[in-house]
């Protein structure tokens, strides 16, 4: 498959998100990793970011609250190439009014090959990686060169002779 490479700088653009039942968990994790986080450019959805900024004194750019479009804003930022890393402490056992947006954000992160941690263990492994302090070439599948021709071939084959 054809791929495009995007350079992640040494200073990563990290978004922090947590569902209501996980906000205190994310706060505890962020407090523990405050030194590392302070060396990166931080973003967060509204309520989560407000809590983190108030409690930790970190400079955080805020999106809207998740249910009010914040997850979609994060997804758009990923598509534009403006986000490198997602820490999303989500609650898979609690129904969310914006569940469709949550799934869309997770899908976009995977499509755009963004490192994403959905729990503390994964976040610990990712943030402690030596790659956090280095530049990194993130590969993206080039849709127009790889996927579109396959879809066109499938469409032509289904139409028959």
C-alpha positions in Angstrom: 0.0 0.0 0.0 1.2 3.5 -0.8 1.9 5.6 2.3 2.6 9.2 3.2 4.8 10.0 6.1 4.1 12.8 8.6 6.8 14.0 11.0 5.9 14.2 14.7 8.3 16.7 16.3 10.0 16.1 19.6 7.3 18.2 21.2 4.1 16.2 20.7 0.6 17.6 20.4 -1.3 15.6 22.9 -5.0 15.6 23.5 -6.4 14.5 26.9 -10.0 13.3 27.2 -11.9 11.5 29.9 -15.5 10.4 30.4 -17.1 11.6 33.7 -16.4 8.3 35.5 -12.7 8.5 34.5 -11.9 12.1 35.0 -10.3 11.5 38.5 -8.3 8.6 37.0 -6.9 10.9 34.2 -6.2 13.6 36.8 -4.2 11.2 38.9 -2.3 9.9 35.8 -1.6 13.5 34.6 -0.4 14.5 38.0 2.0 11.6 38.1 3.3 12.5 34.5 3.1 16.2 34.9 6.8 16.7 34.2 6.6 14.8 30.9 3.3 16.4 29.9 4.7 19.9 30.5 7.2 19.4 27.8 4.5 18.9 25.2 1.7 20.9 23.6 -1.5 19.9 25.5 -5.1 20.0 24.3 -8.3 18.7 26.0 -12.0 18.5 25.8 -13.8 21.2 27.8 -14.5 19.8 31.3 -11.5 17.5 31.4 -9.2 20.3 30.3 -10.6 22.7 32.8 -10.0 20.3 35.7 -6.5 19.5 34.6 -5.5 23.1 34.0 -7.0 24.2 37.4 -5.5 21.3 39.4 -2.1 21.1 37.7 -1.5 24.6 36.4 -0.7 23.2 32.9 -1.2 25.3 29.8 -4.0 23.4 27.9 -5.9 24.5 24.8 -9.5 23.6 25.3 -12.0 22.2 22.8 -15.7 22.0 23.6 -17.0 19.4 26.0 -17.3 16.0 24.4 -21.1 15.8 24.2 -21.1 19.4 22.8 -18.9 18.6 19.9 -15.4 18.3 21.5 -14.8 14.8 20.3 -15.6 15.9 16.7 -13.3 18.9 17.0 -10.5 16.5 18.1 -11.3 14.2 15.2 -11.2 17.2 12.7 -7.8 18.3 14.2 -6.4 14.8 13.7 -7.6 14.8 10.0 -5.9 18.2 9.5 -2.6 16.8 10.8 -2.8 18.9 14.0 -2.7 16.2 16.6 0.0 13.6 17.4 -1.2 11.6 20.4 -4.5 10.9 22.2 -5.0 9.9 25.8 -8.7 9.0 26.1 -9.8 7.5 29.4 -13.2 6.4 28.2 -15.8 4.4 30.0 -16.9 1.5 27.8 -19.4 0.3 30.5 -21.4 3.5 30.8 -23.7 4.6 28.0 -22.8 7.9 26.5 -25.2 10.3 24.9 -22.5 11.0 22.3 -21.4 7.4 21.8 -21.4 7.8 18.0 -18.9 10.7 18.3 -16.7 8.6 20.6 -16.6 5.7 18.2 -15.9 8.1 15.3 -13.0 9.7 17.2 -11.5 6.2 18.0 -11.9 5.3 14.3 -10.3 8.5 13.1 -7.3 7.9 15.4 -6.8 4.5 14.0 -7.2 5.6 10.3 -4.7 8.4 10.8 -2.3 6.1 12.7 -2.3 8.2 15.9 -1.1 6.6 19.1 -4.1 6.3 21.4 -4.3 5.1 25.0 -7.7 4.3 26.3 -6.6 3.2 29.8 -3.9 3.9 32.3 -1.7 0.9 31.5 -1.5 1.9 27.8 -1.0 5.5 28.7 1.9 4.6 31.0 3.6 2.5 28.2 3.2 5.2 25.6 4.3 8.2 27.6 7.3 6.3 28.9 8.4 5.3 25.4 11.8 6.7 24.3 9.9 7.9 21.1 8.1 10.5 23.2 11.3 12.7 23.2 12.3 12.1 19.6 11.0 13.0 16.2 8.9 10.2 14.7 7.8 9.5 11.1 4.2 8.4 11.3 3.0 6.6 8.2 -0.5 7.1 6.7 -2.1 5.0 4.1 -2.5 7.2 1.0 -6.2 6.7 0.3 -6.2 8.0 -3.3 -3.3 5.7 -4.3 -4.1 2.6 -2.2 -7.8 2.4 -1.4 -9.6 4.3 -4.1 -8.3 2.1 -7.0 -9.3 -1.1 -5.1 -12.8 0.3 -4.5 -13.1 1.3 -8.2 -12.0 -2.2 -9.3 -14.6 -3.7 -6.9 -17.3 -1.5 -8.3 -16.4 -2.3 -11.9 -16.4 -6.1 -11.1 -19.8 -5.9 -9.5 -21.3 -4.3 -12.6 -20.2 -7.3 -14.7 -19.5 -7.5 -18.5 
